[in-house]
Amino acid sequence: MERYKDFIGLGVAGNFALHLAQAGELEDFKNIITADEAAPKGIFPFYLPKKVSNAKEILCVYPLSSTTIKLPNETLNVQIEPEVALICEFEYEDEKVSNITPKYFAAYNDCSIRVAGASKISDKKNWGADSKGLSEALLKIDKFSSGSVMDSYAICSFLKRGGEVTAYGEDVALSGYSYFHEKLLDWLKNQLNTQEDFGPLEDIKNYIKECNSPKNAIISIGATRYTDFGEHTFLKENDEIFVVLYDKNKTSSSKIISNIQKDIFEDKSMSVLRQKVIL
């Protein structure tokens, strides 16, 4: 999981209906005006490959792991955020992002601290090594538009605690994202080039410039909705986390639960992230 150390890590906030309300973050974004009601609220950094003058130093600590989540301490509430990550290439023109090409997608855990009063959304996102999750199993993107391989995929997530497997996030099709395909890419490009420091958001365009215009990025495109269990359950030591991207034409979430219980994952069409929670 060291191969992404030169990638910039970015996340999209508010790209799935009702998630921000479930996460208790609607108030954070009350002053953010978007182009339409369904639009994402903004972009946040979770990892910067270079030191940036106006960014917190913790954002330069590499947070990705495919095997563990290390809790910040025993008193803070931490939740899984099941997401899709896009492995992208950036192109630039006149120091602005001119093109974004998603090359792969993978299961991702935008694990987050639930704390009121954080000044920036990124304050809840990176608290050090092993605070984020990315599957080693990348799925190739043929094209990031309607009719692509991604159209038949769904995302589900589970928490295994004391031998019991419980759905943590809803089982939803990737088409359920508010902004997806070209609409998402257009929004991302505009946001990367124009977003300023305001409210919970940060000056992403300056971060990119000070990181020497990185050619590669990991972009998590938004957390999906929780089940009632997921909304009210926080992580504990020895929990096991599963975030799974799967082809609906080839398997189902019920079969995935069986796979988790049997500890068997042989379907190469899936991207599976499995993490053990440690202190």
C-alpha positions as CSV (number, residue, x, y, z in Angstrom):
1,M,0.0,0.0,0.0
2,E,3.0,2.3,-0.2
3,R,2.7,2.8,-4.0
4,Y,0.3,5.8,-3.6
5,K,2.7,8.0,-1.6
6,D,3.1,10.4,-4.5
7,F,-0.6,10.6,-5.2
8,I,-2.7,13.4,-3.8
9,G,-5.7,12.1,-1.8
10,L,-9.0,14.0,-2.2
11,G,-12.6,13.3,-1.1
12,V,-16.0,14.5,-2.2
13,A,-18.4,15.6,0.5
14,G,-22.2,15.2,0.1
15,N,-22.5,13.1,-3.1
16,F,-25.0,10.6,-1.8
17,A,-28.5,11.7,-0.6
18,L,-29.0,11.8,3.2
19,H,-25.5,10.7,4.2
20,L,-24.4,14.1,5.6
21,A,-27.5,14.2,7.8
22,Q,-26.8,10.7,9.1
23,A,-23.2,11.7,9.8
24,G,-24.3,14.8,11.7
25,E,-22.5,17.1,9.2
26,L,-25.3,19.1,7.7
27,E,-24.7,22.0,10.0
28,D,-21.0,22.1,8.9
29,F,-22.2,22.9,5.3
30,K,-25.1,25.2,6.1
31,N,-23.4,28.2,4.4
32,I,-22.1,26.3,1.3
33,I,-24.2,27.3,-1.7
34,T,-24.2,24.7,-4.5
35,A,-25.2,24.9,-8.2
36,D,-28.2,22.7,-7.5
37,E,-29.7,20.9,-4.5
38,A,-28.2,17.5,-5.4
39,A,-24.7,18.8,-6.0
40,P,-21.8,17.7,-3.7
41,K,-20.8,20.3,-1.1
42,G,-17.1,20.4,-1.9
43,I,-13.7,18.6,-1.9
44,F,-11.5,17.9,1.1
45,P,-7.9,16.7,1.3
46,F,-7.1,13.5,3.2
47,Y,-3.5,13.2,2.0
48,L,-1.0,15.7,0.6
49,P,2.3,14.3,-0.8
50,K,4.1,17.6,-0.1
51,K,4.1,20.0,2.8
52,V,1.7,22.8,2.1
53,S,2.0,26.2,3.8
54,N,-1.6,26.6,5.0
55,A,-2.5,23.0,5.5
56,K,-2.3,21.0,8.8
57,E,0.9,18.9,9.0
58,I,-1.1,15.8,9.8
59,L,-2.4,15.8,6.2
60,C,1.2,14.9,5.0
61,V,1.1,11.7,7.0
62,Y,0.3,8.8,4.7
63,P,-3.0,7.3,5.9
64,L,-3.8,4.4,3.6
65,S,-3.9,0.8,4.6
66,S,-5.5,-2.3,3.1
67,T,-5.5,-4.3,6.3
68,T,-6.0,-2.2,9.4
69,I,-7.7,0.9,10.9
70,K,-5.9,2.3,13.9
71,L,-8.3,4.2,16.2
72,P,-7.1,7.7,17.3
73,N,-8.0,6.7,21.0
74,E,-10.7,4.9,22.9
75,T,-12.9,7.9,23.6
76,L,-13.5,9.3,20.1
77,N,-16.4,8.0,18.0
78,V,-15.2,6.6,14.6
79,Q,-17.3,5.3,11.8
80,I,-16.7,3.4,8.6
81,E,-17.6,5.5,5.5
82,P,-18.1,3.0,2.6
83,E,-17.1,4.6,-0.7
84,V,-15.8,4.2,-4.2
85,A,-12.3,5.4,-4.9
86,L,-11.2,6.5,-8.3
87,I,-7.5,6.2,-9.2
88,C,-7.0,9.1,-11.6
89,E,-4.5,10.9,-13.8
90,F,-4.5,14.7,-13.9
91,E,-3.5,16.9,-16.8
92,Y,-2.8,20.6,-16.5
93,E,-2.9,23.7,-18.6
94,D,-1.9,27.1,-17.3
95,E,-1.5,25.7,-13.8
96,K,-5.1,24.5,-13.8
97,V,-6.5,21.0,-13.9
98,S,-7.5,20.6,-17.6
99,N,-8.4,16.9,-17.6
100,I,-9.2,14.1,-15.2
101,T,-9.0,10.5,-16.4
102,P,-10.2,7.8,-14.0
103,K,-8.2,4.6,-14.7
104,Y,-9.3,2.2,-11.9
105,F,-12.0,2.0,-9.2
106,A,-11.7,0.3,-5.8
107,A,-13.5,-0.3,-2.5
108,Y,-12.6,2.5,-0.1
109,N,-13.1,3.3,3.6
110,D,-13.2,7.1,4.3
111,C,-13.0,6.3,8.0
112,S,-14.1,9.4,9.9
113,I,-14.1,10.8,13.4
114,R,-17.4,12.1,14.6
115,V,-16.7,15.2,16.6
116,A,-18.7,18.5,16.7
117,G,-17.0,21.8,16.1
118,A,-14.2,20.8,13.7
119,S,-13.0,23.8,11.7
120,K,-12.5,21.8,8.5
121,I,-13.9,18.6,7.2
122,S,-10.4,17.2,6.8
123,D,-9.9,17.5,10.6
124,K,-12.1,14.3,10.8
125,K,-10.4,12.4,8.0
126,N,-6.7,11.9,8.6
127,W,-5.4,11.3,12.2
128,G,-2.3,9.4,11.2
129,A,-1.1,6.1,9.7
130,D,-3.8,3.5,9.0
131,S,-6.7,5.9,9.3
132,K,-8.0,5.2,5.8
133,G,-8.7,2.1,3.8
134,L,-8.2,1.2,0.1
135,S,-8.5,-2.2,-1.4
136,E,-5.5,-3.8,-3.1
137,A,-7.9,-5.1,-5.8
138,L,-8.3,-2.4,-8.4
139,L,-10.9,-2.7,-11.1
140,K,-10.1,-1.3,-14.5
141,I,-12.4,1.4,-15.9
142,D,-13.1,1.1,-19.6
143,K,-14.7,4.5,-19.8
144,F,-16.2,6.8,-17.2
145,S,-19.5,7.3,-18.9
146,S,-22.9,5.6,-19.3
147,G,-22.5,2.1,-20.7
148,S,-19.2,1.4,-18.8
149,V,-18.3,-1.6,-16.7
150,M,-19.2,0.4,-13.6
151,D,-22.9,0.5,-14.5
152,S,-23.5,-3.0,-13.2
153,Y,-21.6,-2.5,-9.9
154,A,-23.0,-1.9,-6.4
155,I,-21.4,-1.2,-3.0
156,C,-22.1,-2.9,0.3
157,S,-20.4,-2.9,3.6
158,F,-20.4,-4.9,6.8
159,L,-19.1,-4.9,10.4
160,K,-18.0,-8.2,11.9
161,R,-18.1,-8.1,15.7
162,G,-17.9,-11.1,18.0
163,G,-18.5,-13.4,15.0
164,E,-21.7,-11.7,13.9
165,V,-21.8,-10.0,10.5
166,T,-24.1,-7.0,10.2
167,A,-24.7,-4.6,7.2
168,Y,-23.2,-1.2,8.0
169,G,-24.0,0.7,4.8
170,E,-26.9,0.2,2.5
171,D,-26.5,-2.0,-0.5
172,V,-26.7,0.5,-3.3
173,A,-25.9,0.7,-7.0
174,L,-23.1,3.1,-8.0
175,S,-25.6,4.8,-10.2
176,G,-27.2,6.1,-7.0
177,Y,-24.4,8.7,-6.6
178,S,-25.9,12.2,-7.1
179,Y,-23.0,13.2,-9.5
180,F,-21.4,10.4,-11.5
181,H,-19.7,9.9,-14.9
182,E,-19.1,13.1,-16.9
183,K,-21.2,15.2,-14.6
184,L,-18.9,14.3,-11.7
185,L,-15.8,14.9,-13.7
186,D,-17.0,18.4,-14.8
187,W,-17.8,19.2,-11.3
188,L,-14.5,17.9,-10.0
189,K,-12.5,19.9,-12.5
190,N,-14.3,23.1,-11.7
191,Q,-14.1,22.6,-8.0
192,L,-10.4,21.8,-8.1
193,N,-9.7,25.0,-10.0
194,T,-12.0,27.3,-8.0
195,Q,-12.6,26.1,-4.5
196,E,-11.4,28.6,-1.8
197,D,-11.0,28.4,1.9
198,F,-14.5,28.9,3.2
199,G,-16.3,27.3,6.1
200,P,-15.4,23.6,6.3
201,L,-13.7,23.7,2.9
202,E,-10.0,24.5,2.0
203,D,-8.2,26.1,-0.9
204,I,-7.7,23.0,-2.9
205,K,-6.3,24.8,-6.0
206,N,-3.5,26.2,-3.8
207,Y,-2.8,22.8,-2.3
208,I,-2.5,21.3,-5.8
209,K,-0.1,24.0,-6.8
210,E,2.1,23.6,-3.7
211,C,2.2,19.8,-4.3
212,N,3.8,20.6,-7.6
213,S,0.7,19.7,-9.7
214,P,0.6,15.9,-9.0
215,K,0.0,13.7,-12.0
216,N,-2.0,11.1,-10.0
217,A,-4.8,11.3,-7.5
218,I,-7.0,9.0,-5.4
219,I,-10.5,10.6,-5.3
220,S,-13.1,9.1,-3.0
221,I,-16.4,10.1,-4.5
222,G,-18.7,10.2,-1.5
223,A,-19.9,8.0,1.3
224,T,-23.2,6.0,0.8
225,R,-26.1,5.9,3.3
226,Y,-25.9,3.9,6.5
227,T,-28.2,1.2,7.7
228,D,-29.7,2.0,11.1
229,F,-27.0,-0.2,12.7
230,G,-24.2,1.6,10.9
231,E,-25.6,5.1,11.8
232,H,-25.5,4.3,15.5
233,T,-22.5,1.9,15.8
234,F,-19.0,3.2,16.3
235,L,-15.8,1.1,15.8
236,K,-14.2,-0.8,18.6
237,E,-10.9,-2.7,18.9
238,N,-11.0,-6.1,17.2
239,D,-13.9,-5.2,14.9
240,E,-13.5,-6.3,11.2
241,I,-14.6,-4.0,8.4
242,F,-15.6,-5.1,5.0
243,V,-16.3,-2.7,2.1
244,V,-17.2,-4.5,-1.2
245,L,-17.7,-3.4,-4.8
246,Y,-19.4,-6.2,-6.7
247,D,-21.0,-6.8,-10.1
248,K,-24.8,-7.3,-9.6
249,N,-24.9,-9.6,-12.6
250,K,-22.4,-12.0,-11.0
251,T,-23.2,-12.0,-7.3
252,S,-25.3,-10.5,-4.5
253,S,-24.8,-9.1,-1.0
254,S,-26.3,-12.2,0.5
255,K,-23.5,-14.3,-1.2
256,I,-21.0,-11.7,0.0
257,I,-22.2,-12.2,3.6
258,S,-21.7,-16.0,3.1
259,N,-18.2,-15.3,1.8
260,I,-17.4,-13.2,4.9
261,Q,-18.6,-15.9,7.2
262,K,-16.7,-18.6,5.3
263,D,-13.6,-16.3,4.9
264,I,-13.6,-17.0,1.2
265,F,-13.1,-14.3,-1.5
266,E,-12.3,-15.8,-4.9
267,D,-14.4,-13.6,-7.3
268,K,-11.9,-11.5,-9.3
269,S,-14.7,-9.2,-10.4
270,M,-15.0,-7.8,-6.9
271,S,-12.9,-5.2,-5.1
272,V,-12.9,-6.2,-1.4
273,L,-11.5,-4.1,1.4
274,R,-11.0,-6.0,4.7
275,Q,-9.6,-4.2,7.7
276,K,-9.0,-5.1,11.4
277,V,-9.6,-2.3,13.9
278,I,-6.7,-1.8,16.3
279,L,-5.7,0.7,19.0
